[in-house]
Amino acid sequence: MGFFDRLKKGLNKTRENLTTKIEKLVIGYADIDDDLLDELEETLIMADVGMPTTEKLMTAVRKGIKKKEINSPADLKPFLAKEITKILETGEDTTRVAANGPTVLLVIGVNGAGKTTTIGKLSAYYREQGKSVMLAAADTFRAAAIDQLEIWGQRTGAQVIKHEEGSDPAAVAFDAVKAAKARNIDVLIVDTAGRLQTKANLMQELEKINRVIGREIPDAPHETLLVLDATTGQNAISQAQLFTKAAPITGVVLTKLDGTAKGGVVIGIKSELSMPVKWIGVGEGVDDLRPFSAEDFAKALFNL
């Protein structure tokens, strides 16, 4: 099964929650009236598209009705597909790469979102592309995170730079950057702690890591990727808002899209936060994390 088919399968529950409900809704009405529009609004909210994005889409629908772009209930699904695709395609979703030397990816996110697993899968992806990869275990708060990263390093053939549990995360980042430059590494992926409850500490920690990396490699980190768990729906958007205060996020990695009915959160993230989704995970397999394609996502979501 190719990645697009896995994406389509992974979006089954979201599709049932959004597009299939819209199809059923449309069949129940002969004309467009206020009841239909109220039910449509409820369907979008229930699919975790989010309130602000739902309002934006409903405004577009009402304009579409006035302009005679929507003449019957049957026109609603293709119209919404077009509007949602437009939202998904806004902004740059390709990953920035260093012109010279290592490309540095700083990975942030709360514990439990699948951060370390995402780093392992990113490592596997770049190794598949023939690139050399180094992992920096800068989540020194948890011994388990360091051990997990080492296992991923062994699995994917990536070098791992680590210190003892409880040591300074910026010192790990510094050593990793030095080693990556000295060993001509193509991609350096830096793990970080995800303790949002101590937000002030987290901000200081991330700022220090950013400073240390930027001093050694100009323009680095090239990407600061926020890992979000799709199954948490609107909570993912709240987390993203908090993290934007702690670090200049360049893109989102959305994990666990398989089997959740909350995949509409992708639309909310793009629309509300103007934050590009750069990677999506649609399964447990090592190759189930791939660069995000707005076109493929829209096709899989609307069965186009």
C-alpha positions as CSV (number, residue, x, y, z in Angstrom):
1,M,0.0,0.0,0.0
2,G,1.5,3.4,-1.1
3,F,1.6,6.4,1.2
4,F,-1.5,8.0,-0.4
5,D,-3.5,4.9,0.2
6,R,-2.4,4.7,3.8
7,L,-3.3,8.4,4.1
8,K,-6.7,7.8,2.7
9,K,-7.2,4.8,5.1
10,G,-5.8,6.9,8.0
11,L,-8.4,9.6,7.3
12,N,-11.3,7.1,7.3
13,K,-12.7,8.3,10.6
14,T,-12.2,12.0,9.8
15,R,-13.9,11.5,6.5
16,E,-16.9,9.8,8.2
17,N,-17.0,12.6,10.7
18,L,-16.8,15.4,8.0
19,T,-17.4,14.5,4.4
20,T,-19.7,11.5,4.8
21,K,-21.8,13.6,7.3
22,I,-22.0,16.5,4.8
23,E,-23.1,14.0,2.1
24,K,-25.9,12.6,4.3
25,L,-26.9,16.0,5.4
26,V,-27.3,17.2,1.8
27,I,-29.5,14.2,0.9
28,G,-31.9,15.2,3.7
29,Y,-32.6,18.6,2.2
30,A,-34.3,19.6,-1.0
31,D,-33.3,23.3,-0.6
32,I,-30.7,25.3,1.3
33,D,-32.3,26.8,4.4
34,D,-31.2,28.0,7.8
35,D,-31.7,24.5,9.3
36,L,-29.3,23.0,6.7
37,L,-26.7,25.7,7.4
38,D,-27.0,25.2,11.2
39,E,-26.4,21.5,10.8
40,L,-23.5,22.1,8.4
41,E,-21.9,24.4,10.9
42,E,-22.3,21.8,13.7
43,T,-20.8,19.1,11.4
44,L,-17.7,21.3,10.9
45,I,-17.3,22.0,14.6
46,M,-17.7,18.2,15.5
47,A,-14.9,17.4,13.0
48,D,-12.5,19.6,15.0
49,V,-12.1,22.1,12.3
50,G,-12.4,24.7,15.1
51,M,-14.8,27.6,15.7
52,P,-12.9,30.4,14.0
53,T,-12.3,28.2,10.9
54,T,-15.9,27.0,10.9
55,E,-17.0,30.7,10.9
56,K,-14.7,31.5,8.0
57,L,-16.1,28.5,6.0
58,M,-19.7,29.4,6.8
59,T,-19.1,33.0,5.7
60,A,-17.7,31.7,2.4
61,V,-20.7,29.4,2.0
62,R,-23.2,32.3,2.5
63,K,-21.3,34.4,0.0
64,G,-21.3,31.4,-2.4
65,I,-25.1,31.2,-2.1
66,K,-25.5,35.0,-2.7
67,K,-23.2,34.8,-5.8
68,K,-25.1,31.8,-7.1
69,E,-22.0,29.6,-6.9
70,I,-24.1,27.3,-4.6
71,N,-27.6,26.7,-6.0
72,S,-28.6,23.5,-4.3
73,P,-27.6,21.3,-1.3
74,A,-25.6,19.1,-3.7
75,D,-23.3,22.0,-4.5
76,L,-22.2,22.3,-0.9
77,K,-19.6,19.4,-0.8
78,P,-17.6,20.5,-3.9
79,F,-17.7,24.1,-2.7
80,L,-16.4,23.2,0.7
81,A,-13.8,20.9,-0.8
82,K,-12.5,23.8,-2.8
83,E,-12.5,26.2,0.1
84,I,-10.8,23.8,2.5
85,T,-8.2,22.9,-0.2
86,K,-7.5,26.7,-0.5
87,I,-6.8,26.9,3.3
88,L,-4.6,23.8,3.2
89,E,-2.5,25.2,0.3
90,T,-1.8,28.5,2.0
91,G,1.8,29.0,3.1
92,E,5.0,27.2,2.4
93,D,5.0,23.6,3.5
94,T,8.4,22.4,2.3
95,T,11.3,21.9,4.7
96,R,14.1,24.4,4.7
97,V,17.5,22.9,3.9
98,A,21.0,24.4,4.7
99,A,22.9,25.7,1.7
100,N,26.1,24.4,3.3
101,G,26.9,22.1,6.2
102,P,24.3,20.4,8.4
103,T,20.6,21.1,8.2
104,V,19.4,21.5,11.8
105,L,15.9,20.4,12.9
106,L,14.9,21.4,16.4
107,V,11.9,19.2,17.5
108,I,9.6,20.4,20.3
109,G,6.3,19.3,21.7
110,V,4.7,18.0,24.9
111,N,5.6,14.5,26.2
112,G,3.2,11.9,24.8
113,A,2.6,13.6,21.5
114,G,5.0,11.2,19.8
115,K,8.1,13.5,19.7
116,T,10.9,11.0,20.1
117,T,9.2,8.5,17.8
118,T,8.8,11.3,15.2
119,I,12.5,12.0,15.5
120,G,13.2,8.3,14.8
121,K,10.9,8.3,11.8
122,L,12.5,11.6,10.5
123,S,15.9,9.9,10.9
124,A,14.7,6.9,8.9
125,Y,13.2,9.1,6.2
126,Y,16.5,11.0,5.7
127,R,18.6,7.9,5.9
128,E,16.4,6.5,3.1
129,Q,17.3,9.6,1.1
130,G,21.0,8.6,1.5
131,K,21.7,11.4,4.0
132,S,23.9,11.0,7.1
133,V,21.9,11.8,10.3
134,M,22.9,12.7,13.8
135,L,20.4,12.8,16.8
136,A,21.0,15.1,19.8
137,A,19.4,13.9,23.1
138,A,18.7,17.4,24.5
139,D,15.6,16.1,26.4
140,T,17.8,15.5,29.5
141,F,14.9,15.8,31.8
142,R,13.9,12.1,31.2
143,A,16.3,9.2,31.1
144,A,13.8,7.3,29.1
145,A,13.9,9.9,26.3
146,I,17.7,9.5,26.0
147,D,17.4,5.7,25.9
148,Q,14.6,5.9,23.3
149,L,16.7,8.1,21.1
150,E,19.6,5.8,21.3
151,I,17.4,2.9,20.2
152,W,16.2,4.9,17.2
153,G,19.8,5.8,16.4
154,Q,20.7,2.1,16.3
155,R,17.6,1.2,14.3
156,T,18.2,3.9,11.6
157,G,21.9,4.0,11.5
158,A,22.1,7.6,12.9
159,Q,24.8,8.8,15.3
160,V,23.6,9.9,18.8
161,I,25.1,12.7,20.9
162,K,24.0,12.5,24.6
163,H,25.0,13.6,28.1
164,E,23.8,12.3,31.5
165,E,20.2,12.7,32.6
166,G,19.7,16.2,34.2
167,S,22.6,17.9,32.3
168,D,22.2,21.2,30.5
169,P,20.2,20.6,27.2
170,A,22.1,23.5,25.5
171,A,25.4,21.8,26.2
172,V,24.1,18.7,24.4
173,A,23.0,20.9,21.5
174,F,26.4,22.6,21.4
175,D,28.3,19.3,21.4
176,A,26.0,17.9,18.7
177,V,26.4,20.9,16.4
178,K,30.3,20.8,16.8
179,A,30.2,17.0,16.1
180,A,27.9,17.4,13.1
181,K,30.1,20.0,11.5
182,A,33.3,18.0,12.2
183,R,31.8,14.8,10.8
184,N,30.2,16.4,7.8
185,I,26.7,15.3,8.8
186,D,23.8,16.2,6.5
187,V,21.0,16.4,9.0
188,L,21.1,17.1,12.7
189,I,17.9,16.5,14.6
190,V,17.7,17.9,18.2
191,D,15.2,16.5,20.7
192,T,14.0,18.8,23.5
193,A,12.0,18.5,26.8
194,G,8.3,19.0,26.6
195,R,7.3,20.4,30.0
196,L,4.7,23.0,29.2
197,Q,3.6,23.2,32.8
198,T,6.9,25.0,33.6
199,K,6.5,27.3,30.6
200,A,9.0,30.0,31.8
201,N,11.8,27.3,32.2
202,L,10.9,25.8,28.8
203,M,11.1,29.2,27.1
204,Q,14.5,29.9,28.6
205,E,15.7,26.5,27.7
206,L,14.6,26.7,24.1
207,E,16.0,30.3,23.7
208,K,19.3,29.1,25.0
209,I,19.4,26.1,22.7
210,N,18.4,28.4,19.7
211,R,21.3,30.8,20.7
212,V,23.9,28.0,21.0
213,I,22.9,26.4,17.6
214,G,22.7,29.8,15.8
215,R,26.2,30.9,17.1
216,E,27.7,27.8,15.6
217,I,25.7,27.5,12.3
218,P,24.2,30.8,11.0
219,D,20.5,30.6,10.1
220,A,20.1,27.4,12.2
221,P,17.9,25.8,13.4
222,H,16.6,25.7,9.9
223,E,13.3,24.2,11.1
224,T,11.7,24.3,14.5
225,L,9.1,21.6,14.3
226,L,6.2,21.3,16.7
227,V,4.9,17.8,17.2
228,L,1.2,17.6,17.8
229,D,-1.0,14.6,18.5
230,A,-4.0,14.7,16.1
231,T,-6.2,12.7,18.5
232,T,-6.2,15.6,20.9
233,G,-8.2,17.8,18.4
234,Q,-8.7,21.3,19.6
235,N,-6.1,20.8,22.4
236,A,-3.5,20.5,19.7
237,I,-4.3,24.1,18.6
238,S,-4.1,25.3,22.2
239,Q,-0.7,23.6,22.6
240,A,0.5,25.2,19.4
241,Q,-0.5,28.7,20.6
242,L,1.4,28.2,23.9
243,F,4.5,26.9,22.1
244,T,4.6,29.8,19.7
245,K,5.3,32.0,22.8
246,A,8.3,29.8,23.6
247,A,9.9,29.3,20.2
248,P,9.7,30.6,16.6
249,I,7.9,27.5,15.1
250,T,8.4,27.0,11.4
251,G,6.1,24.0,11.0
252,V,4.0,21.4,12.5
253,V,4.4,17.6,12.5
254,L,0.9,16.0,13.0
255,T,1.1,12.5,14.4
256,K,-1.5,9.7,14.9
257,L,-3.8,10.8,12.1
258,D,-4.7,7.1,11.6
259,G,-7.8,6.1,13.4
260,T,-8.8,9.5,14.7
261,A,-12.0,11.4,13.9
262,K,-10.2,14.7,14.6
263,G,-8.2,15.1,11.4
264,G,-10.1,18.3,10.7
265,V,-7.6,19.9,13.2
266,V,-5.2,20.1,10.2
267,I,-7.5,22.7,8.6
268,G,-7.8,24.6,11.9
269,I,-4.0,24.7,12.4
270,K,-3.4,26.1,8.9
271,S,-6.3,28.6,9.1
272,E,-6.1,29.9,12.7
273,L,-2.4,29.8,13.3
274,S,-1.1,30.4,9.8
275,M,1.3,27.6,10.6
276,P,2.4,25.2,7.9
277,V,1.9,21.5,8.5
278,K,5.2,20.0,7.2
279,W,4.9,16.3,8.1
280,I,2.1,13.9,8.9
281,G,2.1,10.5,10.5
282,V,-0.6,8.0,9.4
283,G,0.5,4.9,11.3
284,E,2.9,3.1,13.6
285,G,5.3,2.0,10.8
286,V,8.7,3.6,10.4
287,D,7.8,4.8,6.9
288,D,4.4,6.2,8.0
289,L,5.7,9.7,8.4
290,R,5.9,11.7,5.2
291,P,6.1,15.4,4.1
292,F,2.6,17.0,4.0
293,S,1.0,17.5,0.7
294,A,-2.1,19.8,0.8
295,E,-3.3,18.4,-2.5
296,D,-3.0,14.8,-1.4
297,F,-4.6,15.5,2.0
298,A,-7.6,17.3,0.4
299,K,-8.0,14.4,-2.1
300,A,-7.9,11.8,0.6
301,L,-10.3,13.8,2.8
302,F,-12.9,14.4,0.1
303,N,-12.4,11.1,-1.7
304,L,-11.5,13.0,-4.9
